[in-house]
Amino acid sequence: MARTLLVHEVIELVEKQKTKTDKVKVLKENETWALKDIIRGSMDSTLSWNLPAGEPPYTASRPESTATTLLRENEKFKYFVKGGPGTKLPAVKREQIFIGMLEGIHPNDARLVIDMINKKPPKGLTRPVVKEAFPGLLRDA
């Protein structure tokens, strides 16, 4: 059985595709909640992040020795969404969880997460591509 690609690997594959049809195909073939969370988190204006904008103070992990993956860690996103369960947490605790997640995952996935909270969509993705690959994902459309 083929290994599930990390989120940044899927995004890199999408970026290399020349046509909308090919981009949609790559997204559909590699669909994970982590991928959809990154896309929605960066592109959907109805979703706001309860974290400081900009570059967080973290130490990126080495790509060959990550403790975990975004495929597992994306469930922590609920703590960072405005109005989510993390709203009850003190800001410092919420930010510690965020930094811990960034430091445990592949550095390229960490970059996607940072871009997501800054509302910077992944390269190669457009709203029409996302709407075709994952209808209903973007709720502000």
TAZIVEN-V623693 format. One record per residue. RES is the residue in one letter. PHI is phi in radians with two decimals (NA if undefined). D_FIRST is the distance of its C-alpha to the first C-alpha in Angstrom with 2 decimals. Layout:
BEGIN
<<RES;PHI;D_FIRST> <RES;PHI;D_FIRST>>
END
This chain:
BEGIN
<<M;NA;0.00> <A;-1.23;3.78> <R;-1.24;6.54> <T;-1.23;9.08> <L;-1.24;12.08> <L;-1.22;15.35> <V;-1.00;18.12> <H;-1.13;20.14> <E;-1.18;17.40> <V;-1.13;17.20> <I;-1.05;21.02> <E;-1.10;21.33> <L;-1.11;19.29> <V;-1.04;21.55> <E;-1.02;24.56> <K;-1.35;23.92> <Q;-1.30;23.91> <K;-1.57;27.37> <T;-2.02;27.55> <K;-1.03;27.28> <T;-1.02;25.14> <D;-1.18;22.55> <K;-1.09;22.68> <V;-1.06;22.23> <K;-1.05;19.22> <V;-1.07;17.45> <L;-1.07;18.51> <K;-1.12;17.39> <E;-1.23;13.87> <N;-2.08;13.55> <E;-1.13;15.75> <T;-2.44;16.09> <W;-1.11;19.35> <A;-1.08;19.88> <L;-1.08;19.86> <K;-1.14;22.18> <D;-1.12;24.34> <I;-1.09;24.91> <I;-1.10;25.83> <R;-1.13;28.10> <G;-1.07;29.58> <S;-1.62;30.66> <M;-1.95;31.75> <D;-1.60;33.14> <S;-1.28;36.81> <T;-1.40;37.02> <L;-1.88;34.95> <S;-2.08;36.88> <W;-1.78;35.98> <N;-1.71;38.14> <L;-2.39;37.74> <P;-1.13;40.02> <A;-1.24;39.27> <G;1.73;38.80> <E;-1.68;37.15> <P;-1.31;36.61> <P;-1.42;37.65> <Y;-2.46;34.45> <T;-1.91;33.10> <A;-1.10;29.74> <S;-1.34;27.23> <R;-1.38;26.14> <P;-0.94;22.79> <E;-1.46;21.54> <S;-2.41;22.67> <T;-1.45;22.05> <A;-1.31;22.60> <T;-2.68;20.31> <T;-2.29;18.68> <L;-1.11;20.09> <L;-1.08;17.18> <R;-1.72;19.01> <E;-1.41;22.48> <N;-1.06;23.03> <E;-1.15;24.45> <K;-1.33;27.43> <F;-0.94;28.40> <K;-1.02;30.48> <Y;-1.34;32.87> <F;-1.82;33.57> <V;-1.48;34.33> <K;-1.06;38.04> <G;1.57;38.86> <G;-1.49;35.79> <P;-1.06;36.00> <G;-1.27;36.34> <T;-1.07;39.68> <K;-1.36;41.29> <L;-1.33;40.16> <P;-1.08;42.55> <A;-0.93;41.56> <V;-1.12;41.25> <K;-1.18;38.75> <R;-1.04;36.64> <E;-1.20;36.73> <Q;-1.12;35.83> <I;-1.07;32.65> <F;-1.09;31.86> <I;-1.07;32.60> <G;-1.03;30.57> <M;-1.11;27.51> <L;-1.02;28.10> <E;-1.32;28.57> <G;-1.64;25.38> <I;-1.78;22.85> <H;-0.97;22.02> <P;-1.02;25.36> <N;-1.25;24.14> <D;-1.24;22.86> <A;-1.05;26.22> <R;-1.05;27.99> <L;-1.09;26.38> <V;-1.14;27.54> <I;-1.11;31.01> <D;-1.07;31.23> <M;-1.06;30.22> <I;-1.21;33.08> <N;-1.67;35.35> <K;1.05;34.32> <K;-1.88;33.11> <P;-1.08;30.30> <P;-1.04;27.37> <K;-1.06;28.26> <G;1.51;27.43> <L;-1.83;27.39> <T;-2.19;30.28> <R;-1.01;31.23> <P;-1.05;30.97> <V;-1.14;27.35> <V;-1.11;26.47> <K;-1.07;28.54> <E;-1.32;26.80> <A;-1.25;23.21> <F;-2.30;24.04> <P;-0.99;27.36> <G;1.49;29.40> <L;-1.15;27.65> <L;-1.50;30.74> <R;-1.61;33.55> <D;-1.67;36.43> <A;-1.47;36.14>>
END
